[in-house]
Amino acid sequence: QKEVEQDPGPLSVPEGAIVSLNCTYSNSAFQYFMWYRQYSRKGPELLMYTYSSGNKEDGRFTAQVDKSSKYISLFIRDSQPSDSATYLCAMSANTGNQFYFGTGTSLTVIP
Amino acid sequence: NAGVTQTPKFRVLKTGQSMTLLCAQDMNHEYMYWYRQDPGMGLRLIHYSVGEGTTAKGEVPDGYNVSRLKKQNFLLGLESAAPSQTSVYFCASRRVLGTWKGTDTQYFGPGTRLTVL
């Protein structure tokens, strides 16, 4: 069983839609949860990070962590064509030395 | 600042050939990482380094060696390339401020596309 599971999609939505992206994990030691965005043929870039459980909002993006269910989510409100990318979840335990990534979900926002 | 750079951007090897991928960062970061990204597998950690002169194995280290002789450089070597090593390789670096609190993010390079025939 992989440490982190993520639905690869692809996901296609109309502009303005609310997008929900999710990951599940098996390692209860994970404390730090991140979402990265990766445009085609580029390296990933950090979008949001969250420590332990709870919600975090940044503009149109909201990250949620439910440690009891080992489930994390990223919501994108008022999605834009520029949001079209692959979204990767990532996690780490306290040491922060190793990061475990999901397989990524490919998102296309149609104008 | 150039951030994280990777050399080369593309490479085609024959089975059994060797090569070295170079990662350089100009942000004075302590930690550096090598990942490979394959369809359906996501990013997987090959090796990482927590400082100059130190290296450690990640999730998929077999068939790779690394060295960090200078703080700004992290080299990934393939001694005898195999078709299974066809992948996109990403290097990343991050600053570490005491106990990690998640705020010191990883900065990724643009990637190296390697094909082994």
Boltz contact constraints between the chains, C-beta under 6 A:
constraints:
  - contact:
      token1: [A, 32]
      token2: [B, 102]
      max_distance: 6.0
  - contact:
      token1: [A, 43]
      token2: [B, 90]
      max_distance: 6.0
  - contact:
      token1: [A, 43]
      token2: [B, 108]
      max_distance: 6.0
  - contact:
      token1: [A, 43]
      token2: [B, 109]
      max_distance: 6.0
  - contact:
      token1: [A, 43]
      token2: [B, 110]
      max_distance: 6.0
  - contact:
      token1: [A, 43]
      token2: [B, 111]
      max_distance: 6.0
  - contact:
      token1: [A, 44]
      token2: [B, 108]
      max_distance: 6.0
  - contact:
      token1: [A, 46]
      token2: [B, 105]
      max_distance: 6.0
  - contact:
      token1: [A, 49]
      token2: [B, 102]
      max_distance: 6.0
  - contact:
      token1: [A, 51]
      token2: [B, 102]
      max_distance: 6.0
  - contact:
      token1: [A, 96]
      token2: [B, 100]
      max_distance: 6.0
  - contact:
      token1: [A, 98]
      token2: [B, 45]
      max_distance: 6.0
  - contact:
      token1: [A, 101]
      token2: [B, 42]
      max_distance: 6.0
  - contact:
      token1: [A, 101]
      token2: [B, 43]
      max_distance: 6.0
  - contact:
      token1: [A, 102]
      token2: [B, 42]
      max_distance: 6.0
  - contact:
      token1: [A, 103]
      token2: [B, 40]
      max_distance: 6.0
  - contact:
      token1: [A, 103]
      token2: [B, 42]
      max_distance: 6.0
  - contact:
      token1: [A, 104]
      token2: [B, 42]
      max_distance: 6.0
